[in-house]
């Protein structure tokens, strides 16, 4: 579905009245819109672009329909099946839907009746939803931010209002403008959001999760000191590392793998900063893309490697047991997925500490060890002397980050930021995605390019 059609559809839905439609009149009405606008982890498909999965042609085992859906994305093709819920096209459509809803709130809530303090907090949530959604869009469908070229590089349309004329065509704003607008919106949110209105805070933006966003935002901008500052702001509120040993002993040693997977991202876990109940593909088994090779790279003492478990005793079929999808009436697989966790912020802080003008390797090593001491049995601490260069230290940070967050959809952004080559197996031969390959930027959905003549495609 095209950008303009999505916006038009949402506008029509919200403006119809009566016909069982609800006119937005009170602050509480807008609160319901905000709750429905929170993005899911629409970026999960990006894991298919990474070295964390490999195609296996198990003819009598793979499910052909799932393979036909996943494999084209895995092979970096622009020509994938678009009527599936977890694709680049779906991410484009759904992020812009959430942006549309955030704009509905920002345009109308000042005229609603109700508590003014709640009104301001809801505006903060709407600003943050708009900022985060655009951030994900620009990092999926545009080049990585480079200060020298950002003002010229094509970004995505930054939508600050709902569509007023159906069929309006949109141009792509440049990356610098998009980042500037994201920054402006996110800082407004930081001032406005009030946690006292959150019944389940970890499903809503909080001070901790907003600072975590800034930690990632400035990391991507390579503004290392700012990224480090916001990381430290998170740690002042929450510096809890997940106790994976307790989880592993409770669930894996007793064979309760599914219970572990269902509870991996539950809000009771202290390291969770923001979680979303989301569509995902990672719990689909027999889908032709497996974690065999990546699982084998974990050290035998690292319990994270054993989060990957065997679905079938005859076929090497390992998948991450961070997810155990439920299948509601629409037949799709849903799981809780963390959008921000303390561990990611620690890796951000470690990277920023190494990359800043006065590098602090000791700080970076301390952050890595904080996590590893609850991941490896026996635990042997890392030492600065083990990493004599910045390149070696960054490689270790990115590797540990991937081991911690693998299959959550974040590895691709580091592969893109550092221009890391990736090789995939298509069943007959190796296919390469070298550094600087144009396919590293996902193509704007073809339906969008057709609907918006002024929308420029990414070069191929």
N, C-alpha and C positions, 0 to 999 in steps of 0.2 A: 504494500500500500504506500502511496506516495506521501511525502511530507505535507503537501497542501490538503490532500484528502483526509489525512489523519486529523489535522487541525480542524478542518471543516466539520468532520464527523463529531469531534468532541464538542465543538461550539454548538452544533445543532442539538446534540443530546442535552446539554446543560440549559439551553434556552427554551426548550419546549415546555409548555405549561398550559393546561393541566396534563391530561393523558398520562396519569400516574407518574409524572415527573415532579420533582421537588424544586421549588424556587428557593434560591439561596437568600435567606432573609436574616438569619441570626449568625452570631459568631460560631455557635456550635455546628451550624450547617457547613460552614467553611472548614471547621475542624475535621469533619468527615471527609471533605475533599482532600485536605492535606494528607490525611492518613492513607487515602487511596492513591496518592501521587508518589509515595515513596518508591524509588526504583528498586527493582529486583537485580540480581546479579546477571544482567543481560550480557555481560562481557565473557561469560563462561566459555563460549565457543573459541576464544583466542587460545586456549590451551591446545587446541588441535594444531596450531601453527608451530608448536614448540617441539623440542627434542624429548619431551616427557612421554610421548606415545609413539607406537610403531604399528603399522598395518601388518596383520597376519591373515592369509587367505585360507582360513579353515573352512573348506567348502561345505562340509556337513554340519558345521557348528555355527558359523556366523549367520546373523539375521540379515537377509538381503536388503530389506527396506531401510534398516538403520545404517547399513554400510553405504547405500546409495545416498543417504542424507549426509553422513559424516565425511566420507572419503574425499569428495571434491574440495571441501574446506581444508582438510588435512594436506592436500596437494596444492594448496595456495591458489586455487582456481576461483575466478570471479563468477563462474557459471555453476552455482550450486542450486539445490532445490529450495525455492523461496517460500513454500507454504508450510514450513516447519517453524516451530516456536523458538528454536535456539540457533540463530544464524546471524550474520552481519545485518541482513535486511531487517530482521525482527528487532535487533538491538536499536537500529536507527529509528524505526517506527515507535518503539516503546519508550525510549528515552525522550523523544519529542512529545509523545503523549503526556509523560510526566511533567515536562516543561510547560506544556499547554495548561495542565491543571494548576501548576504553581502560579502561572500568570492569571488564571481565573481568580485565584485567591487574592493575589496582589492588586488586581484591578477592582475587586468588589468588596473586600472585607471592611474597608473604612466606612462603608455605607450600611453595614449590618448592625443590628442591635445586639448588645451583650457586653460582657466584661472587657474593659479596655486592656487590662494586663494580659489576658488570654489572647486578645486580638494581636497585640504586638509580638507575642511569642509565636503565634501561628504565622505571622508575616516572616519572622526569622526562619522558621522551618521551610517556608515556601522559597525564600531566597537561597537557602542552602540546597534544596532539591534542584533548583534551577542551576546553581553553580556546579554541583556535582555531576549532573546529567550532561551539561555541556563539556565538562572536563573529560568525562569518559568518551563522549562523541569525538572530540578533537584529537584524542590520543588513539582512537581506533581508526578514524577516517582521514587523518591528516598526518603529515610528517611530524617527527619529534621536534619539540621546541628547540630552536637554535636562535640565540639572541641576535646573531648577525643577519639572519634572513627571515625572522619571524614576521616582520612587517610586510613581507612580500609573499610568503608562503601561504597557500590556500588552506584555510581552516574549515569551519562549518558555520552555517547561519546561527547567529546568537539571537535568540528570540526573547524579546523583552515585553511583548504584548501578544494577546490572542489575535488570530486572524480576523480581520474586519470585513474583507471582501473575498468571497469564496473564489478559489482558483488563482490567488495571488502567486506570482512566481518569485523565487528567492535566489539571491546570489550568496556565494560563500564569503564570509568575512575572513580577513587574514588572521593568522594564528596569534599574532601579538594582540590584536583587538579582542579576540576570544579570551585569551589569558587575562587581559586587563579587566574584562567584564566579570570573569569568574572571581577574580581577586576582590573586586568591589562588592559583588553579591555576597561572597562568603564572609567578608568582614562585617557587613550589615547583619548577617545571621548571627555571628559571634556575639554581637551586642544585644540582640533581641531575644534569643531563645531562652526560655525559663523552664528549668527542669521540673518545677513543682506541678506542671501540667501534664507530665508524662506518666501514664499509668504503668507502662512497661518501658522504662527509659532506654533500654538497649535496642529497642525497635524504632527509636527516634534520635534525631540529632541531639547531642549533648556537648558540653564544653570539651570533654575528652575526645569525642569522635570528630568534632570540628577541628580541634588542634591536630588530630591525626591526619585529617584531610590536608591541612596546611603543610604538615610534615612531608606528605607525598607530593603535593603541588609544588613546593619550592625545591624538592629534590629533582623533579622533572625539569624545572627551570634552571637547575644548577646554581641556585642561590643557597649555598651550603650553610651559611651562618643562620639564615632564616629557617631553613629546614631543621637545623639542630635546635634552634630556640623553641619551635613549636613541638618538637619531639620531647624536649624537657618539660614543656607545659603539660603534655600528656602524663609524663612520669610523676609529676607533682600530684596528679589526680589518681592515677592508676599505673602501677608498674608491675602488675601481677603476671608472672609467667605460668602458662598452663602446666600443671603437674601431670605429665604424660605417664610417668611411672605408675601412679595410682590408677589412672584410667586403664593402662595396659594390663596391670595385675588383676584388676576387677573384672574386666571384660574379655580380654584375649586369652588369658590363662584358663578361663572357664568356658571358652567357646562362644561367648555371647557377642559375636561380631556385629550382628545387626543392631543390638541395643547400643553398643558403642557408637556405631555410625549415626544412629538417630539422635544421639545425645551430644555429638561432637561440637555442634554449634549452639547448643541450648544456652539461654541467657544466664543460667546459674554459673556458667564457667566464668571465673573472674577476669580472664584475659580478653573477653569479648567486649568490644567498644561499640560496634554497630552491627546488627544482624538483620538479614532479610529472609523471609520465607520465599523461596525462589524456584523457578524452573531450572533444571540442570540435566545434563546428559551423562554425567560421570557415573551414575549408579546403573546405567543400562549395561547389562552384560551381553556377550555374544555380538557386540557391535563392530567387530573387526579391528578395533584400535585398542591396544593393550599396553600395560606398563611393565612388561617383562624386563626389558633392558634397563629401564630406569630403576626399577626395584633392585636389580643386581648391583647397582653402584653404591648402595648403602653399606656402611661398615656393619659387621655382624653385631657389634655392641650398641648400635644405634637403634632404639626401639621404633623409631619412625619408619624404618624399612619394613617392619612387620605389621604396620598398619595396612600394608598391601597384602591381601589374602587371596587364596585360590578359590575360585568359584567351582572349578571342575577338576577332578583328580587326574583326568587323562590329558586335558588340554592346558598348556601353559597360559593361563588367563588371569592376570593380576590386575586388579583395579583398586583405587584408593578407597579405603573404608572410612572416609570422612563423611560419606553420604549414604543414606538409605532411603531412596525416594518412595514417597507415597503416591498412589494413583487415584486422585479424586475423579469426579464425574467426567472431566474432559479427557481422561486417559493419559495425561502428561505426568512426568515424574517431578515431584516437588520435594525439596529439602530445605532445611535451614542452612544458610551460607553466611559466613562472616564477611562483611564489607570492610571492616577495620578491626584489627586485633593488636594487642600490645606488642606481640613479637614483630610484626611488620614495622612498627614504629622504631623498635630497637635496631633493626637492620637499616632503616633509613638513617637513624642517628649515627650508626657505625660508619656508613658510607659517607655521610656528610662530614664526619670528623676526619676522615682520611682525605677527602677531596678539598677541604677548605684551605685557605692560604697558609695557615699555620697547622699542619696536620697533627693529629693526636692519635697515634696508633694504639696507645695504651687504653684510651677510652673505647676505641673500636673493639679491641680484644676483650675488654671487660664485658661489653654488651653481648658479644658472641658467647662468651663463657657462661653468662647468666642463663642463657637458653640451653646450652649444651650440657650443663650439669644436671638438667632434668630430662635429658634425652639419651645419654650414653651411660651404659653400665658395663664395665667400670668407666668412670669418667676421668679423663686425663686432660688437664687444662691446656688451652692454646697459649703460646708465648709469642711476644712481638718478634723475637729472633727467628721464628718460623717463617716470617713473611718479610723478606729484606727489601722489597720494593712496593710502591703504591699499587702497581699492576697486580702483584701477587695478593696483596691484601684485599683489593676490590674483588678479584676473582673468588677469593674465599668467602667474602661477604655475600656475593650474589649466589654462590653455590649453596651456602647454608640457608639463605632466604628461600631458594627453590625447594630445598628439602623440607623446610617447615611449611611452606604455603603451596606445595605442588598440588595440582588439579583443582585449585581454587580460581584459576584464571588470571594470575598475576605475573607468571614467568614471562609471557610474551612482551610485556612492557619493558622489562629489563633487557630482553633480547633485542628489542627495537632501539632502546636508548644507547646500548653499547655496540650495536651493529654486529651482533654475534651471528656467524653463519649457522645454518641448520640444514641437516640432511635427513630426508625421509625415504622410506622404502615403499614402492608402490605395488609390490608383489612380484615384480620382475627385475627391477633395476632401481638404483638410487636416483633420487630427484633432489637437486640442491637449491637452497635459497641463500645465495652468497650475500656478503656485505653490500649495502647500497642497492640491492635489487628493488625495482619499483614495486614489486608485489608485497613488500613490507608494509605498505599502506593499503588497507582494505579499500576496495572500490566503493564509491557511492552507489547505493542500490540502483539498478537500471530503471526500475519503476519511478524512482525519484528523478532521474535524469530525463526521462520522457515527460514527466509531469511539469518539470521546471526547466524550460529551455535555457534559462540564464545560469543554471547550475553547472559548473565545469566539472568534468570527470577527472579523477586522478590519472596521471599519465601512465601508459603501459608500453 
